[in-house]
Amino acid sequence: MIEKSFKKNLSSSESAFDLLAKFQNIRTRDKIMELLNKKYDDVLDCYKRELHTMKTLFDQGKANPPISKNMPPKAGSIAWARSIMGRIKAPIRKFKSKADKLQTKTFKSVALEYVTLAKDLDKNYEQQIFEKWQKENTEKAIELLKKNILHKKTIGDSIIYTVQFDPLLKVIIREAKFLDRIGKSIPQTIINIALQEKDYARYVDKLN
């Protein structure tokens, strides 16, 4: 029964681990307990395969990640990376609760792979995307705000004024809102611009 139940749940390291935890709370013979304890390495092997799958997914998608239609590119890329991080972090948290049973070479190897992938997702991907966006768009936002909102154009004997509100400023504001929602610290300059978004839109509508 244990073997059948375990094989059925081994498609997911987390569900297999939960199953083992339930069996651990049952008083049983030493031989059966010994068998259960050996199953932790099988759980770790399963988790190792999951890590390899997530790493492949990340490597193949990081240059052009699948992003929800309603999300801007930078915030969408970070949300995608965080979804992978969530999938690899949940099992490792549970494994730590049974550290006494997982102090094996297998666990150390798996833990190292987890740390490496987590670092790639966080410091080498998410942080780099945000820091680059922060640097480029703080300067860009100030530059765009310095432009005259009215553009004077002479056509023959006529002078025509057109409203020029750079669409890129709207993109920066939208990106800032999403990044703020996922917990990023937005530069004060961009926050001030975002807070005045409705005022800018009202001015543009009046001038048009």
C-alpha angles and dihedrals in degrees: 000000000000092000093049094046091047095049090050092055097039091091084084123038091209095054091044090051091050089051091052091049090056092051090049090063092058118090107233144148120299093244092056092045089051089053091050093050091053089056091070090076089054089053090051091049089053091049090049089057089049090053091052090050092050092046090052090048091051095045092049096044107034095090092051110010122191105258130189113254093240095054128085117237103259097042089043092053091050092047089051092051090047091053089058090046090053092053094053096039099055096066095043090055090056092046090058090061088065097041091138090063096040102055092117136119088255092057093047091051092048093045090054091051090049093051091048094051093042089053091050091051096045114029099020097043118013097038094044092051092049097043091050092048091046094052098043098043100043089060093039094051092053090047093051093048090055091062119099111255090216120063118202117215128179117212111179107306093341130092115211126191119205129186114242115189106163111238088216089070089059089051091051091050093048092048091049092054093053094043089051090052092056091051104263120148105241119208112258092237091060092042090056091050093047091051089057095048094111091049091052091049091049092051092049092049092050093049092048 
